[in-house]
Amino acid sequence: MRRWAALALFAGTALFTGSAHALPPPASLPRGPCDPPWTVDPNTGKKAFKPECVSTPETAVAASLTAKAEEDESPTCEQAFIEHVYKATKPSVVRITRPDGALGTGFVFFSRKNVLTALHVVDLGRDVRVEFPGGKRTTAEVVAVDEEHDLALLELADASDAQPLTPRANVAVGVPILAIGNPYGDLPRISRELEGLLNFSVSQGIVSAKSDAFIQTDAALSPGNSGGPMLTCDGQVVGVADRLLESRIGFGVPITHAVKLTQSIGKRKYRGTWTERDGAIGIAWQIDTSTYFGPYLGGSIVGFDRFALTSRIGILFAGKQDTNEPVVDRSVRRIFGEFLLSYRMLLFPYSFPTYFSLGGGVLGTFDRGSETRLGATLDPPGCPAGSNCTAKLAASTTSIRGVASSRSSRLCSISAPSRPAMRSRST
């Protein structure tokens, strides 16, 4: 009988039906005050969207897509703008909780029934729970994704009362910005001292640098901020909080990519993705003719939060065990590799998320080492029976090389999910 066990330190598809939203092409926009939907400053030549022309999501998106990219703009910041912008935009910011317990941030965008967030916040391919600052809760499903820029647009089960936030196409380096989100937003549940803090909190910084892919900022971003709005002092969104660089420098995705994403609503169902999960360094042991014990490395690739391909590789060591056989020393090294395919079931979502996995696979081993045994010999060698011979103990060493084997392997496990909340990059 073979028994396997491991003690590991872990490092960390519902089919969606989205309703299609047809966006009118620029040529079909109604003639009148919103044609074109921007004004041109006669002194600088810069364009600015007319307030009355961004009152509807369709017009705002069409205007954003047809407007020519202009030079950097620096909105005028009044005193106490942080307080004013926070009060005006907070009702449109939401807390997103995944069924596996991880959380992030989002905000109402495009329409009262849509929420924009970072894709890695909702990449399980399952519905998520959305909570507004006033306590209202509803569910949402993914209706459009931009994997290249890590963006996702959700559709709420119930339309919100909050106004969609307005996008700003350009912002200058050095302009003050605010970030609203839920950094470490699950801590207040376990610490009364933090009750009323962290969730829907605001931090301030500036635009430190920018490119087509990212806006760099020194505003404090932490796990839980992912998907939250990065706002200028006039309350418009310039970016979506996305990742960190060694916990000191934050990056957001420019909102222009989200404006383009609205054209993809309902075009395809999002079932999730394949991601690396549950990387582990652990201790494994096996019991057969000897007891083997040693370290291993392992990890899984999980698809759609339901299917897992798990592999482990390690080296085990076996020594002398209690036996009636005349073995005085035994040193064997066993290299092993294991490959498993399993199906993951999520139990008790949100409240006490737990994964129950069932699967099977193949286990292969390769042994090398030596074994020393005691034996009785006659002295002198070849002494005939009945002669004056002396019995003598002698040790013989046998090499163990290349004893390879493979066998089926079974998996039945219960594990707590890892909870990624913000991507990180380190140099």
KOLVONU-190670 format. One line per 4 residues: number of its first residue (from 1); for each residue z, x, y of N, C-alpha, C. Coordinates in steps of 0.1 Angstrom, whole numbers, plus 5000, padded with zeros to 4 digits. Example, Ala and Ser with C-alpha at 12.3 -4.5 7.8 and 13.67 -1.06 7.14 Angstrom:
2
1 = 5078:5132:4943:5078:5123:4955:5078:5132:4967 | 5071:5128:4978:5071:5137:4989:5079:5129:5000
***
This chain:
427
1 = 5000:5009:4988:5000:5000:5000:5000:5009:5012 | 4992:5005:5022:4991:5013:5034:4996:5005:5046 | 5004:5010:5054:5009:5003:5065:5006:5011:5078 | 5001:5004:5087:4998:5011:5100:5006:5005:5111
5 = 5011:5013:5120:5018:5007:5132:5015:5017:5144 | 5016:5012:5155:5014:5020:5167:5024:5017:5178 | 5029:5027:5185:5037:5024:5197:5029:5031:5208 | 5025:5023:5218:5015:5028:5228:5020:5025:5242
9 = 5017:5034:5250:5019:5032:5265:5006:5028:5271 | 5004:5016:5275:4991:5012:5280:4989:5015:5294 | 4977:5021:5297:4974:5025:5311:4967:5012:5317 | 4963:5003:5320:4955:4991:5323:4941:4994:5328
13 = 4845:4824:5271:4839:4824:5285:4836:4809:5286 | 4845:4807:5296:4842:4793:5299:4828:4792:5305 | 4820:4782:5302:4807:4781:5308:4809:4773:5321 | 4805:4779:5332:4807:4773:5345:4795:4765:5348
17 = 4797:4753:5354:4786:4744:5358:4787:4744:5373 | 4778:4750:5380:4778:4750:5395:4768:4741:5401 | 4772:4734:5411:4762:4725:5417:4753:4733:5427 | 4741:4731:5426:4731:4739:5435:4732:4734:5449
21 = 4732:4744:5458:4732:4741:5472:4718:4746:5478 | 4710:4738:5481:4697:4742:5487:4698:4746:5501 | 4695:4758:5505:4696:4762:5519:4682:4760:5526 | 4682:4754:5537:4669:4752:5544:4664:4766:5549
25 = 4651:4768:5547:4645:4781:5552:4645:4780:5567 | 4645:4792:5574:4646:4793:5588:4635:4784:5595 | 4623:4783:5589:4613:4775:5595:4616:4760:5596 | 4625:4756:5586:4628:4741:5586:4640:4737:5594
29 = 4646:4747:5601:4657:4744:5610:4653:4734:5621 | 4661:4725:5625:4657:4715:5636:4654:4722:5649 | 4644:4718:5655:4640:4723:5668:4650:4718:5679 | 4653:4726:5689:4662:4722:5699:4671:4733:5703
33 = 4684:4730:5706:4693:4741:5711:4695:4752:5701 | 4693:4750:5688:4695:4760:5678:4683:4767:5673 | 4672:4767:5681:4660:4773:5677:4655:4782:5689 | 4659:4795:5690:4666:4802:5679:4681:4800:5680
37 = 4689:4803:5670:4703:4800:5670:4712:4811:5676 | 4706:4819:5685:4713:4829:5692:4708:4831:5706 | 4716:4837:5714:4712:4840:5728:4711:4855:5730 | 4703:4859:5739:4700:4873:5742:4706:4877:5756
41 = 4714:4887:5756:4720:4892:5768:4709:4898:5776 | 4706:4894:5788:4695:4900:5796:4697:4914:5800 | 4710:4918:5801:4713:4932:5805:4713:4942:5793 | 4718:4938:5782:4719:4947:5770:4708:4944:5760
45 = 4703:4932:5760:4693:4928:5749:4700:4925:5736 | 4713:4924:5735:4720:4921:5723:4720:4906:5720 | 4720:4903:5708:4720:4889:5704:4734:4884:5699 | 4737:4872:5702:4750:4866:5698:4747:4852:5693
49 = 4753:4847:5682:4751:4834:5677:4757:4824:5687 | 4750:4813:5689:4755:4802:5697:4767:4795:5689 | 4778:4792:5695:4789:4785:5688:4785:4772:5682 | 4777:4764:5690:4773:4751:5685:4763:4752:5673
53 = 4758:4764:5671:4748:4766:5660:4754:4772:5647 | 4767:4774:5647:4773:4779:5635:4784:4769:5630 | 4783:4757:5635:4792:4747:5631:4790:4742:5617 | 4778:4744:5612:4776:4740:5598:4772:4752:5590
57 = 4776:4753:5577:4774:4765:5569:4759:4768:5567 | 4751:4757:5566:4737:4760:5564:4730:4767:5576 | 4734:4762:5588:4728:4767:5600:4733:4782:5602 | 4746:4784:5599:4752:4797:5601:4746:4807:5592
61 = 4743:4803:5579:4737:4813:5570:4723:4816:5574 | 4715:4805:5577:4702:4807:5581:4700:4816:5593 | 4709:4814:5603:4709:4822:5615:4712:4836:5612 | 4722:4838:5603:4726:4852:5599:4715:4859:5592
65 = 4708:4852:5584:4697:4858:5576:4685:4861:5584 | 4682:4853:5595:4670:4855:5602:4672:4864:5615 | 4685:4865:5619:4688:4874:5631:4685:4888:5628 | 4679:4895:5637:4676:4909:5635:4689:4917:5637
69 = 4691:4927:5629:4703:4936:5630:4703:4942:5644 | 4714:4941:5651:4716:4947:5664:4725:4959:5664 | 4727:4965:5675:4736:4976:5677:4750:4971:5675 | 4759:4981:5673:4773:4977:5671:4779:4969:5683
73 = 4787:4959:5680:4793:4951:5690:4808:4952:5690 | 4814:4952:5701:4829:4954:5702:4834:4942:5709 | 4840:4932:5702:4846:4920:5708:4857:4924:5717 | 4859:4916:5728:4870:4919:5737:4883:4914:5731
77 = 4893:4923:5731:4906:4920:5725:4916:4917:5735 | 4921:4905:5735:4932:4902:5745:4945:4906:5740 | 4955:4906:5748:4969:4909:5744:4974:4898:5734 | 4982:4903:5725:4987:4894:5714:4977:4887:5706
81 = 4965:4894:5705:4954:4888:5697:4958:4888:5682 | 4967:4896:5677:4971:4896:5663:4977:4883:5660 | 4986:4879:5668:4993:4866:5666:4983:4854:5666 | 4974:4854:5676:4965:4843:5678:4955:4843:5666
85 = 4950:4854:5662:4940:4854:5651:4947:4850:5638 | 4959:4855:5636:4966:4852:5624:4968:4837:5623 | 4973:4831:5633:4976:4816:5633:4963:4808:5631 | 4952:4813:5637:4940:4805:5636:4933:4806:5623
89 = 4934:4818:5616:4927:4820:5604:4935:4818:5591 | 4948:4819:5592:4957:4819:5580:4954:4806:5572 | 4952:4794:5578:4950:4782:5570:4938:4783:5561 | 4929:4792:5564:4916:4794:5556:4917:4804:5545
93 = 4929:4811:5545:4931:4822:5535:4938:4816:5523 | 4934:4820:5511:4940:4815:5498:4945:4826:5490 | 4954:4822:5481:4959:4831:5470:4953:4827:5457 | 4946:4836:5450:4939:4833:5438:4947:4839:5426
97 = 4950:4831:5416:4957:4835:5405:4949:4833:5392 | 4947:4844:5385:4939:4843:5372:4948:4838:5361 | 4941:4833:5350:4949:4828:5339:4958:4839:5332 | 4953:4851:5334:4961:4862:5328:4972:4867:5337
101 = 4975:4861:5348:4986:4864:5357:4982:4873:5368 | 4971:4880:5368:4967:4888:5379:4963:4880:5392 | 4965:4885:5403:4963:4877:5415:4955:4885:5426 | 4949:4878:5435:4941:4884:5446:4941:4874:5457
105 = 4931:4876:5466:4930:4868:5478:4916:4864:5480 | 4914:4853:5487:4901:4848:5491:4902:4840:5504 | 4891:4835:5508:4891:4827:5520:4880:4817:5520 | 4882:4806:5527:4872:4795:5528:4860:4801:5535
109 = 4848:4799:5529:4836:4805:5535:4824:4796:5531 | 4814:4795:5540:4802:4788:5538:4804:4773:5539 | 4814:4767:5532:4817:4753:5533:4831:4751:5530 | 4836:4739:5532:4850:4736:5529:4853:4736:5514
113 = 4843:4736:5506:4845:4736:5492:4842:4749:5485 | 4840:4759:5493:4837:4773:5487:4847:4783:5492 | 4850:4792:5484:4859:4803:5487:4852:4816:5483 | 4853:4826:5492:4847:4839:5489:4859:4849:5485
117 = 4856:4857:5475:4866:4867:5471:4858:4879:5465 | 4866:4889:5460:4860:4900:5453:4858:4897:5438 | 4847:4901:5433:4843:4898:5419:4854:4902:5409 | 4860:4914:5411:4869:4919:5401:4882:4911:5401
121 = 4884:4902:5411:4895:4893:5410:4893:4882:5401 | 4880:4878:5398:4877:4866:5390:4868:4869:5379 | 4868:4882:5374:4857:4886:5364:4861:4882:5350 | 4871:4874:5348:4874:4870:5334:4864:4860:5329
125 = 4857:4853:5337:4848:4843:5333:4855:4830:5330 | 4867:4828:5335:4875:4816:5334:4878:4810:5347 | 4881:4797:5347:4886:4791:5360:4898:4797:5365 | 4900:4797:5378:4912:4803:5384:4920:4792:5392
129 = 4932:4796:5396:4940:4787:5404:4940:4792:5418 | 4938:4783:5428:4937:4786:5442:4948:4779:5449 | 4956:4786:5457:4967:4781:5465:4965:4784:5480 | 4967:4773:5488:4966:4774:5502:4980:4777:5508
133 = 4981:4782:5521:4994:4785:5527:5003:4773:5527 | 4998:4761:5529:5006:4750:5530:5012:4745:5516 | 5008:4752:5505:5013:4748:5492:5003:4740:5484 | 4992:4736:5489:4982:4728:5482:4976:4737:5471
137 = 4974:4732:5459:4968:4739:5448:4957:4732:5442 | 4947:4739:5438:4935:4734:5431:4929:4744:5422 | 4919:4741:5414:4913:4751:5406:4899:4753:5412 | 4893:4764:5407:4880:4768:5412:4872:4775:5401
141 = 4859:4774:5401:4850:4781:5392:4840:4790:5400 | 4835:4800:5393:4826:4809:5400:4812:4803:5399 | 4805:4803:5411:4792:4797:5412:4782:4807:5416 | 4786:4818:5421:4776:4829:5425:4783:4842:5425
145 = 4776:4853:5421:4782:4866:5420:4772:4876:5425 | 4777:4887:5431:4769:4899:5435:4776:4911:5429 | 4772:4914:5417:4779:4925:5410:4777:4938:5417 | 4766:4941:5423:4764:4953:5430:4774:4956:5441
149 = 4778:4945:5448:4787:4946:5460:4801:4940:5456 | 4804:4936:5444:4817:4932:5439:4821:4919:5447 | 4812:4909:5448:4815:4897:5455:4814:4885:5446 | 4821:4875:5448:4820:4862:5441:4823:4850:5450
153 = 4815:4840:5448:4817:4828:5456:4822:4817:5446 | 4833:4810:5450:4839:4800:5441:4836:4786:5447 | 4837:4777:5438:4836:4763:5442:4849:4756:5438 | 4856:4750:5448:4869:4743:5446:4867:4730:5439
157 = 4876:4726:5431:4876:4713:5425:4878:4702:5435 | 4886:4705:5446:4888:4696:5457:4885:4703:5470 | 4878:4697:5478:4874:4703:5491:4887:4705:5499 | 4887:4716:5507:4899:4720:5515:4898:4713:5529
161 = 4909:4713:5535:4910:4709:5549:4907:4720:5559 | 4907:4732:5554:4906:4744:5563:4891:4746:5567 | 4890:4752:5579:4876:4755:5584:4871:4768:5577 | 4858:4768:5573:4852:4781:5569:4853:4791:5580
165 = 4856:4804:5576:4857:4815:5586:4842:4819:5589 | 4841:4823:5602:4828:4826:5607:4825:4841:5605 | 4813:4845:5600:4809:4859:5597:4805:4866:5610 | 4808:4878:5611:4803:4887:5622:4794:4898:5616
169 = 4781:4898:5620:4772:4907:5614:4775:4922:5617 | 4779:4925:5629:4781:4939:5633:4794:4941:5639 | 4799:4953:5637:4812:4957:5644:4811:4972:5646 | 4817:4977:5657:4816:4991:5660:4828:4999:5654
173 = 4826:5011:5651:4836:5020:5647:4847:5022:5658 | 4859:5020:5654:4870:5021:5664:4875:5007:5668 | 4868:4996:5664:4873:4983:5668:4885:4979:5660 | 4895:4973:5666:4907:4968:5659:4903:4957:5649
177 = 4909:4957:5637:4907:4947:5627:4920:4943:5621 | 4921:4931:5615:4932:4926:5608:4928:4923:5593 | 4938:4925:5584:4936:4922:5570:4947:4912:5566 | 4943:4901:5561:4952:4891:5556:4951:4890:5541
181 = 4962:4890:5534:4962:4889:5519:4975:4887:5513 | 4976:4890:5500:4988:4888:5492:4992:4901:5485 | 4995:4911:5492:4999:4924:5486:5011:4923:5477 | 5010:4926:5464:5021:4925:5455:5027:4911:5455
185 = 5018:4901:5456:5023:4888:5458:5031:4881:5448 | 5032:4887:5436:5040:4881:5425:5054:4886:5425 | 5057:4896:5433:5071:4901:5434:5081:4891:5439 | 5078:4883:5449:5088:4873:5453:5093:4864:5442
189 = 5086:4862:5431:5090:4854:5420:5102:4860:5413 | 5103:4873:5413:5113:4880:5405:5124:4886:5414 | 5122:4886:5427:5132:4891:5437:5134:4882:5448 | 5146:4876:5449:5149:4867:5460:5149:4873:5473
193 = 5151:4886:5474:5151:4893:5487:5137:4893:5493 | 5127:4891:5485:5113:4892:5490:5107:4878:5492 | 5116:4868:5490:5111:4854:5491:5106:4851:5506 | 5094:4846:5507:5088:4844:5520:5081:4855:5526
197 = 5080:4866:5518:5073:4878:5523:5061:4881:5514 | 5053:4891:5518:5042:4896:5510:5030:4886:5510 | 5032:4874:5505:5021:4864:5504:5016:4860:5518 | 5003:4860:5520:4997:4856:5533:5002:4865:5544
201 = 5004:4878:5542:5009:4887:5552:4997:4894:5559 | 4999:4900:5570:4989:4905:5578:4992:4920:5581 | 4981:4928:5581:4982:4942:5585:4971:4945:5595 | 4973:4956:5603:4964:4959:5614:4959:4973:5612
205 = 4947:4975:5617:4941:4989:5616:4928:4989:5625 | 4920:4999:5623:4907:4999:5630:4896:5002:5620 | 4884:5000:5624:4872:5004:5616:4871:5019:5618 | 4874:5026:5607:4874:5040:5607:4860:5046:5605
209 = 4851:5039:5597:4838:5043:5595:4831:5032:5588 | 4818:5032:5587:4811:5021:5581:4797:5026:5575 | 4793:5019:5565:4779:5021:5560:4774:5008:5555 | 4762:5007:5549:4757:4995:5544:4766:4989:5533
213 = 4772:4998:5525:4780:4994:5514:4794:4990:5517 | 4800:4998:5526:4815:4996:5529:4818:4997:5543 | 4830:4991:5547:4836:4993:5559:4849:5000:5556 | 4851:5012:5562:4864:5019:5560:4874:5016:5570
217 = 4887:5014:5566:4897:5011:5575:4910:5017:5572 | 4919:5019:5582:4933:5024:5579:4943:5013:5578 | 4938:5000:5579:4947:4989:5577:4953:4989:5563 | 4966:4986:5562:4972:4987:5549:4967:4976:5539
221 = 4961:4981:5529:4955:4973:5518:4963:4977:5505 | 4967:4967:5497:4975:4970:5485:4970:4961:5474 | 4973:4963:5461:4970:4954:5451:4974:4940:5454 | 4965:4931:5454:4967:4917:5458:4960:4913:5471
225 = 4955:4924:5478:4947:4922:5490:4932:4919:5487 | 4928:4923:5475:4914:4922:5471:4909:4908:5473 | 4897:4908:5480:4890:4895:5483:4894:4889:5496 | 4904:4895:5503:4909:4889:5515:4900:4893:5527
229 = 4901:4885:5538:4892:4888:5550:4897:4899:5558 | 4887:4907:5563:4890:4917:5573:4884:4911:5586 | 4892:4909:5596:4889:4901:5608:4889:4910:5621 | 4880:4907:5630:4880:4913:5643:4889:4904:5652
233 = 4892:4909:5664:4901:4903:5673:4897:4889:5678 | 4884:4885:5675:4879:4872:5679:4880:4862:5667 | 4886:4867:5656:4888:4858:5645:4876:4857:5635 | 4866:4865:5637:4854:4865:5628:4856:4875:5617
237 = 4850:4872:5606:4851:4881:5594:4840:4891:5594 | 4844:4904:5592:4834:4915:5591:4833:4921:5577 | 4844:4918:5569:4844:4925:5556:4853:4917:5546 | 4851:4921:5534:4860:4915:5523:4867:4927:5516
241 = 4881:4927:5517:4889:4938:5512:4885:4940:5497 | 4883:4953:5493:4877:4955:5480:4884:4967:5472 | 4887:4978:5478:4892:4989:5471:4900:4999:5479 | 4907:5008:5472:4915:5018:5478:4911:5032:5474
245 = 4914:5042:5483:4912:5056:5480:4926:5063:5480 | 4931:5065:5469:4945:5072:5468:4955:5064:5476 | 4954:5051:5477:4964:5043:5483:4966:5046:5498 | 4956:5052:5504:4958:5056:5518:4946:5050:5527
249 = 4935:5050:5521:4923:5045:5528:4917:5033:5522 | 4915:5022:5529:4909:5010:5524:4895:5008:5527 | 4888:5001:5518:4874:4998:5520:4871:4983:5518 | 4862:4978:5526:4858:4964:5525:4843:4963:5524
253 = 4838:4952:5518:4824:4950:5517:4819:4942:5529 | 4809:4947:5536:4804:4940:5548:4801:4926:5545 | 4804:4917:5554:4802:4903:5552:4788:4899:5551 | 4779:4907:5556:4764:4904:5555:4760:4902:5541
257 = 4766:4909:5531:4762:4908:5517:4767:4894:5512 | 4778:4889:5517:4783:4876:5513:4774:4865:5519 | 4769:4867:5531:4760:4857:5536:4747:4855:5528 | 4742:4866:5523:4731:4866:5514:4734:4859:5500
261 = 4747:4861:5496:4751:4856:5483:4750:4841:5483 | 4752:4834:5494:4752:4820:5494:4739:4814:5490 | 4728:4821:5490:4716:4816:5486:4715:4816:5470 | 4724:4822:5464:4724:4822:5449:4733:4812:5442
265 = 4739:4803:5450:4748:4793:5445:4741:4785:5434 | 4748:4784:5422:4743:4776:5411:4731:4781:5404 | 4726:4793:5407:4714:4798:5401:4716:4802:5386 | 4728:4807:5383:4731:4811:5369:4746:4809:5367
269 = 4749:4806:5355:4763:4805:5351:4770:4819:5349 | 4782:4820:5354:4789:4832:5352:4799:4831:5341 | 4797:4839:5330:4806:4839:5319:4816:4850:5318 | 4815:4859:5327:4824:4871:5327:4816:4883:5325
273 = 4822:4894:5322:4815:4907:5320:4823:4915:5310 | 4817:4927:5306:4823:4936:5297:4830:4946:5306 | 4843:4948:5303:4851:4958:5310:4860:4966:5301 | 4864:4978:5306:4873:4986:5298:4887:4981:5300
277 = 4894:4980:5290:4908:4975:5290:4917:4983:5281 | 4930:4982:5284:4940:4987:5274:4938:5001:5269 | 4935:5010:5278:4935:5024:5275:4949:5028:5271 | 4950:5036:5260:4963:5039:5255:4965:5053:5249
281 = 4977:5058:5251:4981:5070:5244:4993:5066:5236 | 4993:5068:5223:5004:5063:5215:5007:5072:5203 | 5016:5067:5195:5020:5073:5183:5017:5064:5171 | 5010:5070:5161:5006:5062:5149:5012:5069:5137
285 = 5014:5060:5127:5019:5066:5114:5013:5058:5102 | 5011:5065:5091:5005:5059:5079:5013:5063:5067 | 5015:5054:5058:5023:5057:5046:5013:5055:5034 | 5010:5065:5026:5004:5063:5013:5010:5073:5004
289 = 5004:5084:4999:5010:5094:4990:5021:5102:4998 | 5018:5103:5011:5028:5109:5020:5029:5101:5033 | 5039:5105:5041:5041:5098:5054:5034:5107:5065 | 5024:5101:5071:5017:5108:5082:5022:5102:5095
293 = 5022:5111:5105:5028:5108:5118:5021:5116:5129 | 5017:5110:5140:5011:5118:5151:5005:5110:5162 | 4999:5117:5172:4994:5110:5184:4980:5105:5182 | 4977:5095:5191:4963:5090:5191:4959:5086:5205
297 = 4946:5085:5207:4940:5079:5219:4932:5067:5216 | 4933:5057:5224:4925:5045:5221:4922:5037:5233 | 4914:5026:5231:4911:5017:5242:4902:5007:5237 | 4899:4997:5246:4890:4986:5242:4880:4983:5253
301 = 4869:4978:5248:4859:4972:5257:4859:4957:5255 | 4863:4949:5265:4865:4935:5263:4853:4928:5270 | 4847:4918:5263:4836:4910:5268:4840:4896:5270 | 4838:4891:5283:4840:4877:5286:4855:4873:5283
305 = 4864:4883:5283:4878:4881:5281:4881:4874:5267 | 4871:4875:5258:4873:4869:5245:4870:4879:5233 | 4861:4887:5235:4857:4896:5224:4861:4911:5228 | 4867:4918:5218:4871:4931:5221:4866:4941:5210
309 = 4861:4952:5215:4857:4963:5206:4867:4974:5208 | 4875:4977:5198:4887:4986:5200:4884:4998:5191 | 4887:5010:5197:4886:5022:5189:4898:5031:5191 | 4902:5039:5181:4913:5048:5181:4909:5061:5174
313 = 4913:5072:5179:4911:5085:5172:4924:5093:5174 | 4928:5100:5164:4940:5108:5165:4941:5118:5154 | 4952:5125:5154:4955:5135:5143:4970:5133:5139 | 4971:5132:5126:4984:5129:5120:4989:5141:5111
317 = 5001:5143:5110:5007:5154:5102:5016:5149:5091 | 5015:5155:5079:5024:5151:5068:5030:5164:5062 | 5043:5163:5059:5050:5174:5053:5055:5170:5039 | 5064:5177:5033:5070:5175:5020:5078:5162:5020
321 = 5076:5154:5010:5084:5142:5009:5093:5142:4997 | 5102:5133:4996:5111:5133:4984:5103:5128:4972 | 5102:5136:4961:5094:5133:4950:5100:5140:4938 | 5097:5135:4926:5101:5142:4913:5091:5153:4910
325 = 5080:5154:4916:5070:5164:4913:5075:5178:4919 | 5072:5189:4912:5076:5202:4917:5069:5207:4929 | 5069:5200:4940:5062:5204:4952:5073:5210:4961 | 5071:5222:4965:5081:5229:4974:5077:5229:4988
329 = 5064:5228:4991:5059:5228:5005:5046:5220:5005 | 5044:5213:5016:5031:5205:5018:5029:5204:5033 | 5017:5208:5037:5013:5207:5051:4999:5202:5052 | 4997:5189:5056:4984:5183:5057:4982:5177:5071
333 = 4970:5180:5076:4966:5174:5089:4955:5163:5086 | 4957:5152:5091:4947:5141:5089:4941:5137:5102 | 4928:5138:5103:4921:5133:5114:4916:5119:5111 | 4919:5109:5120:4914:5096:5116:4907:5089:5128
337 = 4899:5080:5125:4892:5072:5135:4891:5058:5130 | 4893:5048:5139:4893:5034:5136:4885:5026:5146 | 4877:5017:5141:4869:5008:5149:4871:4994:5145 | 4874:4985:5155:4878:4972:5152:4870:4962:5161
341 = 4867:4951:5156:4861:4940:5164:4870:4928:5162 | 4875:4923:5174:4885:4912:5173:4881:4901:5183 | 4887:4889:5181:4886:4878:5190:4900:4876:5197 | 4900:4874:5210:4912:4873:5218:4914:4858:5222
345 = 4926:4853:5220:4929:4840:5225:4940:4841:5235 | 4938:4835:5247:4948:4835:5257:4958:4823:5256 | 4970:4827:5253:4980:4816:5252:4989:4816:5264 | 4994:4804:5268:5003:4802:5279:4997:4807:5292
349 = 4985:4804:5296:4979:4809:5308:4988:4806:5321 | 4988:4815:5330:4995:4814:5343:5010:4816:5341 | 5017:4808:5333:5031:4808:5332:5036:4820:5324 | 5031:4822:5312:5035:4834:5304:5023:4839:5296
353 = 5013:4844:5303:5000:4848:5296:5002:4858:5285 | 4997:4855:5273:4998:4863:5262:4985:4863:5254 | 4980:4874:5249:4968:4875:5241:4971:4876:5226 | 4965:4867:5218:4967:4868:5204:4953:4872:5198
357 = 4953:4883:5191:4940:4889:5186:4939:4889:5171 | 4928:4885:5166:4925:4886:5152:4912:4893:5150 | 4911:4902:5140:4899:4909:5138:4900:4919:5126 | 4889:4926:5125:4889:4936:5114:4879:4947:5117
361 = 4879:4957:5109:4870:4969:5111:4870:4979:5100 | 4868:4991:5104:4867:5002:5095:4876:5014:5099 | 4883:5020:5089:4892:5031:5092:4887:5043:5083 | 4885:5054:5090:4881:5066:5083:4890:5078:5085
365 = 4893:5086:5074:4902:5097:5075:4896:5110:5069 | 4901:5121:5074:4896:5134:5069:4908:5143:5068 | 4912:5148:5056:4924:5156:5054:4921:5171:5052 | 4929:5179:5058:4929:5194:5056:4943:5199:5055
369 = 4946:5209:5047:4959:5214:5046:4961:5222:5033 | 4974:5224:5029:4977:5231:5017:4989:5225:5010 | 4991:5228:4997:5002:5223:4990:5007:5234:4980 | 5020:5236:4980:5026:5247:4971:5034:5240:4961
373 = 5031:5244:4948:5039:5238:4937:5045:5249:4929 | 5057:5246:4922:5063:5255:4913:5059:5252:4899 | 5058:5263:4891:5054:5262:4877:5061:5273:4869 | 5062:5270:4856:5069:5280:4847:5058:5288:4840
377 = 5060:5302:4840:5051:5311:4833:5059:5320:4823 | 5053:5326:4814:5059:5335:4805:5057:5350:4809 | 5068:5358:4808:5067:5372:4812:5070:5380:4800 | 5061:5389:4796:5049:5392:4803:5038:5382:4800
381 = 5028:5381:4808:5017:5371:4806:5011:5373:4792 | 5008:5362:4786:5002:5363:4773:5012:5365:4762 | 5024:5365:4765:5035:5368:4754:5033:5357:4743 | 5032:5362:4731:5030:5352:4720:5043:5344:4717
385 = 5041:5332:4712:5053:5324:4710:5062:5330:4699 | 5075:5329:4700:5084:5335:4691:5088:5349:4694 | 5081:5355:4703:5084:5369:4707:5095:5368:4718 | 5099:5380:4721:5110:5381:4731:5104:5380:4745
389 = 5102:5367:4749:5095:5364:4762:5106:5358:4772 | 5103:5360:4784:5112:5355:4795:5104:5345:4803 | 5111:5333:4805:5105:5323:4813:5107:5326:4828 | 5096:5324:4836:5097:5328:4850:5090:5317:4858
393 = 5097:5314:4870:5091:5304:4879:5081:5311:4888 | 5070:5305:4891:5059:5310:4899:5054:5299:4908 | 5051:5302:4921:5046:5293:4930:5030:5294:4931 | 5024:5283:4932:5009:5284:4934:5005:5275:4945
397 = 4996:5280:4954:4992:5272:4966:4978:5267:4964 | 4976:5254:4967:4963:5248:4966:4959:5243:4979 | 4946:5246:4983:4941:5242:4996:4936:5227:4995 | 4939:5220:5005:4933:5206:5006:4923:5206:5017
401 = 4911:5205:5014:4900:5206:5024:4890:5195:5021 | 4887:5188:5032:4876:5178:5032:4878:5166:5023 | 4890:5161:5022:4892:5149:5014:4890:5138:5024 | 4878:5132:5024:4875:5121:5033:4875:5108:5026
405 = 4878:5097:5034:4878:5084:5028:4876:5074:5039 | 4872:5062:5035:4870:5051:5045:4875:5038:5038 | 4880:5029:5046:4885:5017:5040:4884:5006:5051 | 4886:4994:5047:4886:4983:5057:4899:4983:5064
409 = 4899:4977:5076:4911:4977:5084:4912:4963:5090 | 4924:4958:5092:4926:4944:5097:4935:4945:5109 | 4933:4936:5118:4941:4935:5131:4947:4922:5133 | 4959:4921:5136:4966:4909:5141:4976:4913:5151
413 = 4974:4910:5163:4983:4916:5174:4986:4906:5185 | 4997:4908:5191:5001:4900:5203:5003:4910:5214 | 4997:4908:5226:4999:4917:5237:4999:4910:5250 | 5006:4917:5260:5006:4911:5273:4993:4917:5281
417 = 4987:4909:5290:4975:4914:5296:4978:4924:5307 | 4969:4933:5309:4970:4942:5321:4965:4934:5333 | 4970:4938:5345:4968:4930:5356:4961:4938:5368 | 4948:4940:5367:4942:4947:5378:4941:4938:5390
421 = 4945:4943:5402:4944:4934:5414:4935:4941:5425 | 4933:4954:5425:4925:4960:5435:4919:4973:5429 | 4906:4974:5430:4900:4986:5425:4905:4998:5433 | 4905:5010:5426:4909:5022:5432:4899:5033:5429
425 = 4898:5042:5438:4890:5054:5436:4898:5066:5440 | 4898:5077:5433:4905:5089:5437:4896:5101:5437 | 4899:5111:5445:4890:5123:5445:4896:5133:5436
***
